[in-house]
Amino acid sequence: MATAVKNPIMVLQELTVRNRLKRPDYQITSSQSGTHDNRFDYVVFVAGIRANGSGPSKQIGRHQAAQNALKILHEMGVYNPAENPVTDYLSYQKDESTLENGLTYIIKLQATCSKNKIPLPDFLEISNEGPPHDRKFTMGCKIYSFITKASAKTKRMAKQLAAKEMLERITEIMVDLIIKSRKATKELVYNNDVTTTKCNKATDATNCLQNDISDCKQVFKSKSTNGQLVLGIIEKSFARIKL
């Protein structure tokens, strides 16, 4: 069966989860937008290394940074491309061409939202710039307070790219939630084990005390004329301890 292929951000995220590392920290270092030559520069910090990436959109810039980080981690022997291969983000135009050929991220995003009981995304037009022969549309995708933006030559492409970035954002968040859930489960199991141990010790102590009282009963029955009175005091004390 063929190995599933994923984008650089997803592969890097899964790598950190598998190795119990802090999740990647993406930071934008510079940006140039509003022109026909947009550029977004990113840096990612992960596993003690730093990698840079640039692209004509924030999405591509982050992917390029993640891909460069994976190359460094591969050289360090931390990442094995054969086990978890990455798709190449060669160019923005290639991504748009894929969308034109019928691949729709809006449907994938809606399916993911429905499956995880998340509100369906809202799309809004943010800007519409440029001359008639070279228009540039910027669309936004919003879920809760999260907003992703993307620009393209048509509204449809811009919506698809915004949906794609939102899908990746949700995937990252879900992976983070899984990590937190695993930690919470481990803490709960540990606390239950501690409580069980304490209860077992208390039960053992009670059993020992009960045995001691039985021994005392035998002693007082055989050696003391006031044995019945003392036995009554012991039994009342034991009853208070059990309560």
C-alpha positions in Angstrom: 0.0 0.0 0.0 1.4 3.4 -0.9 2.5 5.7 1.9 0.4 8.7 2.4 2.1 12.0 1.4 1.7 15.1 3.5 2.8 18.7 3.4 5.9 19.9 5.3 4.0 21.5 8.2 2.0 18.4 8.9 5.1 16.2 8.7 7.1 18.4 11.0 4.3 18.6 13.5 3.9 14.8 13.6 7.7 14.5 14.0 7.6 16.6 17.2 4.7 14.6 18.6 6.4 11.3 17.9 9.6 12.5 19.6 7.8 14.3 22.4 9.3 17.7 21.4 7.9 21.1 21.7 5.7 21.9 18.7 7.2 24.1 16.0 7.2 27.9 16.6 6.6 29.9 13.3 7.4 33.6 13.3 7.0 36.0 10.4 10.2 38.1 10.1 9.2 40.4 7.2 6.4 40.8 4.6 5.6 42.7 1.5 2.1 42.7 0.2 -0.2 44.9 -1.9 1.9 44.6 -5.0 2.3 42.0 -7.8 5.3 40.6 -6.1 4.2 39.6 -2.6 6.8 38.1 -0.2 6.5 36.6 3.2 9.6 35.6 5.2 9.2 33.1 8.0 11.5 31.4 10.6 10.6 28.3 12.5 12.2 27.1 15.7 12.0 23.4 16.5 14.1 20.7 18.1 16.9 23.2 18.9 17.3 24.3 15.3 16.2 27.3 13.2 15.1 27.3 9.6 14.0 30.1 7.3 11.5 30.1 4.4 9.9 32.6 2.0 7.0 32.6 -0.4 4.4 34.7 -2.2 1.9 33.9 0.6 2.1 33.3 4.3 1.1 29.7 3.7 3.9 29.0 1.3 6.4 30.9 3.5 5.6 28.7 6.5 5.7 25.5 4.3 9.1 26.5 3.0 10.4 27.1 6.5 9.0 23.7 7.6 10.6 22.0 4.6 14.0 23.5 5.3 13.7 22.5 9.0 13.0 18.9 7.9 16.1 19.0 5.7 18.3 20.0 8.6 16.7 17.3 10.9 17.3 14.7 8.2 21.0 15.6 8.1 21.0 15.3 11.9 19.4 11.8 11.7 16.2 12.9 13.5 13.9 12.7 10.4 13.6 9.9 7.9 11.9 11.0 4.7 11.2 7.4 3.7 9.0 6.9 6.8 7.0 10.1 6.4 7.4 11.7 2.9 6.7 15.3 2.2 5.0 17.0 -0.8 7.0 19.6 -2.6 5.8 23.2 -2.5 7.6 24.3 -5.6 5.5 27.4 -6.4 2.3 29.3 -5.8 1.3 28.8 -9.4 1.5 25.0 -9.1 -0.8 25.1 -6.1 -3.3 27.2 -8.1 -3.1 24.9 -11.0 -4.0 22.0 -8.7 -7.1 23.8 -7.5 -8.1 24.5 -11.1 -8.0 20.8 -11.8 -10.7 20.1 -9.3 -9.0 19.6 -5.9 -11.2 21.5 -3.4 -10.0 22.2 0.1 -13.3 23.9 1.0 -15.1 20.5 0.9 -12.2 18.9 2.9 -12.5 21.7 5.5 -16.2 21.4 5.8 -15.9 17.6 6.2 -13.3 18.0 8.9 -15.5 20.6 10.7 -18.6 18.3 10.6 -16.6 15.3 11.8 -15.2 17.2 14.8 -18.4 19.2 15.5 -16.8 22.5 14.6 -18.8 25.3 13.1 -18.6 25.5 9.3 -16.3 28.1 7.9 -17.4 31.6 6.8 -15.7 33.2 3.8 -15.5 36.9 3.2 -13.9 39.1 0.6 -11.2 41.2 2.1 -9.9 43.1 -1.0 -10.1 43.3 -4.8 -7.2 45.1 -6.4 -5.4 45.6 -9.7 -6.4 46.4 -13.3 -9.1 44.4 -15.0 -6.6 42.2 -16.9 -4.6 41.4 -13.7 -7.0 41.3 -10.8 -5.9 40.2 -7.3 -8.6 38.9 -4.9 -7.9 38.4 -1.2 -10.4 36.1 0.6 -10.7 35.3 4.3 -11.8 32.1 6.0 -13.1 32.4 9.6 -13.9 29.7 12.2 -14.5 31.0 15.7 -11.8 33.7 16.2 -9.4 32.1 13.8 -9.0 33.8 10.4 -6.8 32.8 7.5 -6.2 34.9 4.3 -5.1 34.1 0.8 -4.8 35.9 -2.5 -5.2 34.7 -6.0 -6.2 35.8 -9.5 -9.8 34.6 -8.9 -12.1 34.6 -5.9 -12.5 30.8 -6.2 -8.8 30.2 -6.0 -8.4 32.6 -3.1 -11.2 30.9 -1.2 -9.7 27.5 -1.8 -6.2 28.7 -0.6 -7.7 30.3 2.5 -9.6 27.1 3.2 -6.4 25.0 2.8 -4.5 27.2 5.3 -7.4 26.9 7.8 -7.5 23.2 7.4 -3.8 23.0 8.2 -4.3 25.3 11.2 -7.1 23.1 12.5 -4.9 20.0 12.0 -2.1 21.6 14.1 -4.6 22.6 16.9 -6.1 19.1 16.9 -2.6 17.5 17.2 -1.8 19.9 20.1 -5.1 18.9 21.8 -4.2 15.2 21.4 -0.9 15.9 23.2 -2.6 17.7 26.1 -5.2 14.9 26.3 -2.5 12.2 26.6 -0.8 14.2 29.4 -4.0 14.6 31.3 -4.8 10.9 30.9 -1.3 10.0 32.3 -1.8 12.3 35.2 -5.2 10.9 36.0 -3.9 7.3 35.9 -1.0 8.3 38.2 -3.3 10.0 40.7 -5.6 7.0 40.7 -2.7 4.7 41.3 -1.5 6.9 44.2 -5.1 6.9 45.7 -5.4 3.1 45.3 -2.0 2.6 47.0 -3.1 4.8 50.0 -6.4 2.9 50.3 -4.6 -0.4 50.2 -2.2 0.8 53.0 -5.1 2.0 55.1 -6.9 -1.3 54.6 -3.8 -3.2 55.6 -3.4 -1.1 58.7 -7.1 -1.7 59.6 -6.7 -5.4 59.2 -3.6 -5.4 61.4 -5.4 -3.4 64.1 -8.3 -5.8 63.9 -5.9 -8.8 64.3 -4.3 -7.1 67.3 -7.7 -6.6 68.9 -8.5 -10.2 68.4 -5.2 -11.1 70.1 -6.0 -8.8 73.0 -9.4 -10.4 73.4 -7.8 -13.8 73.8 -5.3 -12.4 76.4 -7.9 -10.7 78.5 -10.3 -13.6 78.4 -7.6 -15.9 79.7 -5.7 -13.7 82.2 -7.9 -10.9 83.5 -10.9 -10.9 85.8 -11.9 -7.5 84.3 -11.4 -8.8 80.8 -15.0 -8.1 79.7 -14.8 -4.4 80.7 -11.5 -3.9 78.9 -12.8 -5.7 75.8 -15.8 -3.3 75.7 -13.5 -0.3 75.7 -11.3 -1.8 72.9 -14.3 -2.6 70.8 -15.8 0.9 71.2 -12.4 2.5 70.2 -12.2 0.3 67.2 -15.7 1.2 66.1 -14.7 4.9 66.2 -11.6 4.2 64.1 -13.7 2.5 61.4 -16.1 5.4 61.3 
